């Protein structure tokens, strides 16, 4: 999670950033529970409730879901166009259905090939990346999450829109779930 100023930017981007961090921490905690590396049957479920309340608050701000593969989508569309346009220019009568079908199939296959190649590059880059500490082991996870939720709730309470002020209640529930998840942390002896 980033340790930046919790009051920087609007509420919607902060909630989106918080959601990404929580999703990563929940996924890590759940994987550790499944592999019994760190048995914690309740912690990730309560963090999941925190994430759900954050998403509910974000929905009040009408946060559009982000395209997760932005560059890939653009590359796939460009590849399809780069294959389809020259083929359309080479065909003497593009109104006939058989050449059009062939061009469409070639464009789709080119788009899939580009997408698969970009995915391979991303996987290879991720394999060679340096390992970072697990997000669930971050000692500041709960403190940063609490501070961000509290600042978003304060901003939501001060908003003019009654709909957005309702997000403050959702964020208060998220704080309750966060404190419950923090109570479930394994204690070091």
matplotlib code that plots the C-alpha trace (Angstrom):
import matplotlib.pyplot as plt

x = [0.0, 1.2, 2.1, 1.0, -1.1, -4.6, -6.1, -4.5, -6.9, -10.6, -12.5, -13.2, -9.5, -8.5, -11.2, -10.1, -6.5, -7.6, -9.7, -6.6, -4.5, -7.2, -7.7, -4.0, -3.8, -6.9, -5.6, -2.3, -4.0, -6.4, -3.5, -1.5, -4.6, -5.0, -1.3, -1.4, 1.6, -0.2, -3.6, -6.0, -9.5, -11.3, -8.9, -9.1, -12.9, -13.2, -10.8, -13.1, -16.0, -13.9, -13.4, -17.1, -18.0, -15.3, -16.8, -20.3, -19.0, -17.2, -20.5, -22.1, -19.4, -20.2, -16.7, -16.5, -14.6, -11.1, -10.1, -7.5, -5.8, -5.7, -2.6, -3.6, -7.0, -5.5, -2.9, -5.5, -7.7, -4.8, -3.7, -7.2, -7.3, -3.8, -4.8, -8.3, -7.7, -4.9, -6.9, -10.0, -8.0, -6.6, -9.9, -11.4, -15.1, -15.3, -19.1, -18.9, -19.5, -16.6, -13.7, -15.3, -15.6, -12.0, -10.8, -12.9, -11.4, -7.9, -8.4, -9.7, -6.8, -4.3, -5.9, -5.7, -2.1, -1.1, -3.0, -1.3, 2.1, 1.6, 0.3, 3.4, 5.6, 3.8, 4.2, 7.9, 8.4, 6.6, 8.7, 11.9, 10.7, 12.2, 10.1, 8.5, 7.1, 3.6, 1.0, -0.6, 2.8, 3.0, 3.0, 1.4, -1.5, -4.1, -2.9, -2.8, -6.1, -7.7, -6.3, -7.4, -10.9, -11.2, -10.1, -12.5, -15.4, -14.6, -14.6, -17.9, -19.5, -18.6, -20.0, -23.1, -24.8, -26.9, -26.0, -22.3, -22.8, -24.3, -20.8, -19.6, -21.9, -20.5, -17.0, -17.9, -19.0, -15.7, -13.8, -15.8, -14.8, -11.2, -11.0, -12.6, -10.0, -7.2, -8.4, -8.0, -4.3, -2.1, -0.3, 3.4, 4.6]
y = [0.0, 3.5, 5.7, 9.0, 11.8, 10.5, 13.8, 14.1, 13.9, 13.2, 10.6, 8.3, 7.9, 7.2, 4.6, 3.0, 2.9, 1.5, -1.2, -2.3, -2.5, -4.4, -6.8, -7.6, -8.1, -10.3, -12.5, -12.9, -13.8, -16.2, -18.0, -18.2, -19.7, -22.3, -23.3, -23.2, -20.9, -18.7, -20.1, -17.2, -18.3, -15.1, -12.3, -12.3, -12.7, -9.6, -7.8, -8.9, -7.2, -4.0, -4.2, -4.7, -1.6, 0.4, -0.7, 0.2, 3.7, 4.0, 3.1, 6.2, 8.2, 6.4, 5.2, 3.5, 0.2, 0.7, -1.2, -3.6, -4.2, -0.7, -1.1, -4.6, -3.5, -0.7, -3.1, -5.7, -3.1, -1.7, -5.1, -5.9, -2.7, -3.2, -6.6, -5.7, -2.4, -3.6, -6.8, -4.7, -2.6, -5.6, -7.3, -6.2, -6.5, -6.1, -6.4, -10.1, -12.1, -14.7, -12.2, -10.2, -13.2, -14.2, -10.6, -10.6, -14.0, -12.9, -9.7, -11.6, -14.1, -11.3, -9.6, -12.8, -13.4, -9.9, -10.3, -13.6, -12.2, -9.2, -11.5, -13.6, -10.6, -9.4, -12.9, -13.1, -9.6, -10.5, -13.7, -11.7, -8.9, -8.8, -10.2, -7.7, -8.4, -9.8, -7.1, -8.9, -8.7, -5.0, -3.6, -0.4, -2.1, -1.5, 1.9, 3.2, 1.6, 3.1, 6.6, 6.5, 5.3, 8.0, 10.7, 9.5, 9.4, 12.9, 14.1, 12.3, 13.9, 17.3, 16.7, 18.6, 15.5, 13.5, 10.4, 10.9, 11.7, 8.2, 6.9, 8.1, 5.5, 2.8, 3.8, 3.7, 0.1, -0.5, 0.8, -1.5, -4.5, -3.3, -3.2, -6.7, -8.0, -6.3, -8.1, -11.4, -10.9, -13.6, -12.3, -12.7, -14.1]
z = [0.0, -0.6, 2.3, 0.8, 2.2, 2.9, 2.1, -1.4, -4.3, -4.5, -2.5, -5.5, -6.5, -2.9, -2.6, -5.8, -4.6, -1.2, -3.0, -5.0, -1.9, 0.0, -2.8, -2.9, 0.9, 0.9, -1.9, -0.1, 3.2, 1.6, -0.2, 3.0, 4.7, 2.0, 2.1, 6.0, 5.9, 8.3, 9.3, 9.6, 8.9, 9.9, 9.1, 5.3, 5.5, 7.7, 5.4, 2.6, 4.4, 4.7, 0.9, 0.3, 2.4, 0.6, -2.8, -1.6, -0.6, -4.0, -5.8, -4.2, -5.9, -9.2, -9.6, -13.0, -13.0, -14.4, -17.5, -16.1, -19.4, -21.0, -23.1, -24.1, -25.3, -27.4, -28.9, -29.7, -31.4, -33.3, -34.5, -35.7, -37.7, -39.1, -40.4, -41.6, -43.4, -45.8, -46.6, -47.3, -49.7, -51.5, -52.1, -55.4, -54.3, -50.5, -50.5, -51.1, -47.9, -48.4, -48.5, -45.7, -43.5, -44.2, -43.3, -40.1, -39.0, -39.8, -37.8, -34.8, -35.0, -35.2, -32.2, -30.2, -31.2, -30.1, -26.8, -26.1, -26.8, -24.6, -21.8, -22.2, -21.9, -18.7, -17.2, -18.0, -16.6, -13.4, -13.0, -13.2, -10.8, -7.4, -4.6, -2.3, 1.2, 1.3, 1.7, 4.6, 6.5, 6.0, 9.6, 8.4, 6.5, 9.2, 10.1, 6.5, 5.7, 8.8, 8.1, 4.5, 5.4, 8.1, 5.7, 3.0, 5.6, 6.7, 3.1, 2.5, 5.5, 4.2, 0.7, -0.5, -2.1, 0.4, -1.7, -1.2, 2.5, 2.8, 1.8, 5.3, 6.9, 4.7, 5.6, 9.3, 8.8, 7.0, 10.1, 12.3, 10.1, 10.0, 13.8, 14.0, 11.5, 13.5, 16.7, 14.9, 14.2, 15.6, 18.7, 19.0, 22.3]

ax = plt.figure().add_subplot(projection="3d")
ax.plot(x, y, z, "-o")
ax.set_aspect("equal")
plt.show()
